[in-house]
Amino acid sequence: MMKFCLYVSVLLGSLAAISNAATYNGYEQANYTVIQKTDVYEHRRYPASIWVATPQDGAVFDDIGSAAFMRLFGYITGENSEGSKIEMTVPVITAMSVRTCAFCNATYTMHFYIPRSIAESEVPTPTNSLVDVDSMPAMEVYVRKFSGRADGNDWYREASKLHDDLNAYGINDDQLKMDAFFSVTYDGPWKIMFRRNEVWIMKAASVASE
């Protein structure tokens, strides 16, 4: 069954202070700096930023369908205190959290990035009680890129591969945030080939670079 699709090497070793392009396929994207790049992962630093977020519970990721996406899409198309339209951005990120018990539903929290021009002024308040404005502090993430149409199993499989690679490079679990990772999409459902997907594992705040 076709899953709902969201809006979603070069040099080895360290590449210091390389910033990403401001847009991706015409959409503003969250700014970041590449700290290091290897043949299997990228280490990035994201500055503090503003996102709009909504949670959705489900037994598995594929159960959440389009509900979370449509709540966030409603916000950027006018369901906010100003009734204003906000441009779509990338990436769409979803926090994949650890279950509270073996048989409990998991909570998947989807985020849309708020454009810098709006974040620097006044961010409209959501009118839907299930949508919140989320101020994310600066963070460092380890990133694995992959292509294709990803479903729930793909996200967990790629995150597991990233975790194994990090351990192989000497990055231990006590240096990582272990209670969640992010599934990350950049392309809309109409894009067939060369889709950009990522998984992010956050670096623990206590060991993040100064």
C-alpha positions, 0 to 999 in steps of 0.5 A: 500500500502506498504510504503518505509521503511528506514534504518532504562522497565528496571529501572525507574527513573534516570540513570546517565552517561550511554553510549550506545553501539558503534554499532547496528546490526553491524552498527556504531551508533551515540553516546549518554549518557542516562541522565534519563530513566522512564517507558515512555521516555528516556532523552539523551545527544548527543555530537556535531556530523556531519551528511549529510542531504537533504530536501524533500517537500511533502503534507504528510510524506508518499509522500516523498517516497525514493527520500531523502534516495537515495540522501543520499545513493548516497553520501555515495556510491561515489557521493562526492568530494573524490569519496569515499565510506562511511559505512552506519550508524544508525540511519537515522533521519528525521526532521519533521518540522511545516508547514508554512501554513495550506495547504503548503507542509511540509519539511522533512529533512533526515540525515545520521550520518557520522562515527566518523573516518571520522568526525574527519578528513575531510568530503567529500563535496557532489556533489549533490546540494540538499545534505549538510554536517550538523554540529549538535551542542550538544543536548538533546532529549526526546525519545519514542521507539516503534516497527513495520513498521511506516508510517507518521501517526505513527510518528505523533501519537507517537510524540504526545504521547511523548509530553503528557507524558513529560507534565505529568512528569512536562516538559512544552512546554517552555522547549522543541523545538516546531517547529520540532521533529525527526522520527528515524529508525534503521532497514532495510526494510527486518527486520520484527519483533522487529524493533526499531523506535524512536521519538525525541523531542529536549530540548530547548537549553536555558534549556539544562543541562550544 
